[in-house]
Amino acid sequence: MKNTKKNISIEKLHPFENHPYKVQDNEEMDALAESIKAHGVVSPIIVRPLENTTDEYEIISGHRRVMASRKAGITEVPALVVSLDRDAAAIVLVDSNLHREHILPSEKAFAYKMKLEAMKHQGWRSDLTSDQLGGKLETADLVGAETGDSKNQVRRYIRLTNLIPEILQYVDDGRISFTPAVELSYLNEQEQYDLLEQMELNDCTPSLSQACRFKKISQEDGLTPEVIAAVMSEEKANQREMFKVPMERIRQYVPNANAKQAEDFVLKACEHYRKFLIRQRNRDER
């Protein structure tokens, strides 16, 4: 079957099963919906025919455009229909989104996992591929080739898929850094929920040192709630005299910022306000 372009009813389009990227109904989505309402879908989405169906399609690229089209009241969208099996389509889906400006750690983690599994299903083997120096490349090397991540970094991202959803959300929100999160991924599910309870109870997150200790204790003796509580009760230098503002209260001003960018925004806003107060005081003293 040749690749073809056609308009397809939105009702015949289905999300790619278990695709790793979050399609959020936020301000960016509203802006995209307004643009589509005014100009239509300029760039065709990419789909593949669903097996064992008649005229039904699975979205490979364009989930956000389809959601925005629904919000805009559009009933059909232009699409490029490609003849790909699920594994080939998964690789295209992952690669077409990895270069987005804002990509969450969880999205990258599940994207790498999906691509790695698809390549293995296709029969990719490390002893069949060599780099420019003649050395053997592993499949994990090829997974990260599009973004420049090494095989070890790819594997570290994939480790995040072992985190329970609640702790993974802490990582996406920037409240737990990448490296401690990788260490916490070695805890079993119950240990992670016990840790989550302490994090929520004391409004704190483990440092890298604490995460490494948790991993070591878990692998040697098993991690108990009592041990978690004792370790988490230790004061960390980076948590002394902290003033915290929930991310959801800041996102209305910087909707796409990560935790570091939001912190910088707040500090700059405080500096601007400080200068404003100084100017006000100087005017009052005249």
N, C-alpha and C positions, 0 to 999 in steps of 0.2 A: 504494500500500500504506500503510495506517494504521500509526502507531506502536502497538506492542502490548507488554504485559508477559507474561512467561512464564518458567518455570524451564527452564534449558538445561543439558544434560550438559556437564561440563568438557571431555570428549573432543571435543566439537563446536566448541570455541572456539579461535581462532587469534590470536596476537599481531598487532597492526597492523604491517604490513611496514615495516621501517626506522624504527619510532617512536623519537623521540630521548631518551626518558627511561629511566634505568637502573632495573631492578627487582632490588634486591640482597637476597640471602639473609643477613640480619644479625639483630641483636637486635630491631630494630623489626618485622621480618618475623615473627620468632618470637612476639612479643607480639600481633601482629595475628592470627596463626594460632590462638593460645590464645583470643583474644576471639571469633573465628569459631566455634571448637569449642564455646564456651560459649553463644553467642547467635545464631549463624548470620550470614549476610551481611545486614546491616540495610539498607544502601543498594544498590539494584539497580545492576549494571554496565550500561554502554551498549554495544550492539553493532549491527552492520549485517550483513545477509545477504551472504555471499560470492557474487560472480558465478560462474555456471557450476557451481554446486554444489547439492546437495540437503540442506537443513537443516544447513548449516555457517555459522559466523558469525565475523566479524572484530571484535576488541575495540577499541572507541574509547576508553572510559574504564573502568578497573577492572583493569588488568594486575596490580597488587599484590594486590587482593582475590582474584583468580583463583589466583595463586601461593600465597597464604596458605591458600586453601581446599584446594588440593592437599595442602599440608603438614598440614592439619587432618583430612584424610581425607574431605572433603566431595566428593560426586560430581556435584552439580548446584548451580547458583546462580541467583538471580533476576536477570532481565535485562530491560532496556527495548530492544526491537528497533526501530530507526529506519530509515527509508528515505532513505539518503544515498549519493551517489556518493563515490568515494575522495577527491576534492579537498575537498568539503564536510566529510567525516568528518575529514580531516587538520586542518582549521581548528578544529573542535570539540575534537579531541584536544589540540592545542597549547594552546588557550585554557583548557581545563579543568585544566591542570597548571601553568601559568605562575605562579600565585599560591601555590604550595606554599612552606612556610616555608624549606625547604632545597632549593635548586635549583643544580646545578653549572653552571659556565660552559659546559662542553661541551654540557650538556642544553639550555641556553638558546640556544646557537649553532645547534645542529641543529634545534631547535624553530622558531626564527625562519626558518631556511632552508626548512624544510618548509612553513611557512605562506605564505611569500613565493611559493614555486613553485606552491602550490595556488591562491593568489589570482590569479596570472598565468594559470594554466590556465583559471580561471573567466572570464577576460576583464576583470579589474579594470584600469582605466587611470587614470593621474593626471589626465587632462583631463576625466574624468567626475565627479570628486568635488571639492567645495570645502569649506574650513573655515568657521567662523562669521564670519570677516572677509572671506570671499569669495575667499581665496587658494587656489591649486591645491594639492592634497595628492597626494603620491606614494604608491604602494602601500606603500613602506617605512614611511611615516608610520602607515598603518593597521595594519601588522603589529605595531608597538610600542604601539599605542593602549591595549591592555589593561593594560600595565605602566607606561605613561608614558615609555617610551624614545623618543627622537627617531629620525628616519630615519637620522641619522649613527651613532647608537649601535647601531641595529639592524644596519647594515652592518658596523660594527666587530665585533659579535658573530659575524656570519656569516663574517667573515674567519677566525675561529678554526677553522672547518671545513677550512681549508687546511693546518692543522698536522698533522704525522704523529702517530699515536696516542700514542706515547711522550712527546712534548713536551706534547701536550694533557693527558696525565695529570698532568704537572708543574703545569699550570695548575689543574686540578681539586683537586690536593693543596695548592694555595696556595704552592707553591715558586717559581712564576713569576707575577708580577702580570699583571693584565689588559692594561694598556697596552703593556708590553714584548712580551707574547704577540702582540698585534695586529701589531706591527712584525716579529716573527719569522715571521709567516704569509706574508710576501712572499718569503721564501727558498724556493728550489725544494726538491724532496724530498731530493736528494743533499746539498745544503748543510745541510738540517735534520738529516740523519743524521750528517753530519760534526760538527755542533754538539753533537748528543746524545752522541757519543763523548767529546768534551772535557768535557761536563758530568758524565758518569759517571766519567771518569778522574780528574777533579780535585774531584769532589763540590761543584760550584758551579753557579750559574745566572747568565745575563747580566743586567746592570742595564739600565735604560731607555736610558741613553746608549750602551751597547754594542750593544743591540738595534737602535737607530737607525743606528749605524755599519754593522752587518752588512747591514741593508736597503740602505743607500746603496751600499756596496761591491758587493753582489750585483747591483744594478741597473746599475751603471756598468762594472765590470770582471769580475764573477764572484767568488764567495767561495771561496777555497781552504782546505783543512784547515790549512795553515801560517798563514794570516792569522787564522783562527778561534782557533788555539792561542795566537798572539801576543796577540790582544786579550783572550782569556779569562785569560791569565796575569797581567794587570794586577790589582793589588790594589784592591779596592773597599772604601770606608769601611764599608759596611754588612756586610761579611763578615770584618772583623777580629775576632779573638779570639771567635769564635762557638762556642757549645756546641750540638751538634745531637743531637736524639733522633728516630729514625724515627717517622713519624706512626702506623704500625701499632701501635707500642708504647703510644701514648697513647690510641688509639681505644677500647680496652677500658674506659677510664674516661670518655671523652666521645665516644661513637660518632658523633654527628652534627655535631661541631664542625668548622669550617674551620680553617685554619692560625692565623689571628689569635686565634680563640676558644681553640684548644688552647694557644697561647702564654700567654694570659691565665690559663688554668686552671693551668698549670704554675707560673707566677710566684706566683699566690695560694697554691698548695699549699706552695711554698717559704717564703712569708711565714708561713703557719700553722705550719710545722715550726720555723722560726726562733723564733717566740714560744713554742712548746712547749719547745724547748731552754733558753730563758731561764728559763722557769718551773721546769724541772727543776733548773737550776743554782742558782736562788734557794732552792729547797727544800733542796738539798744543803748550802748554806752556813749554814742555820739551826742 
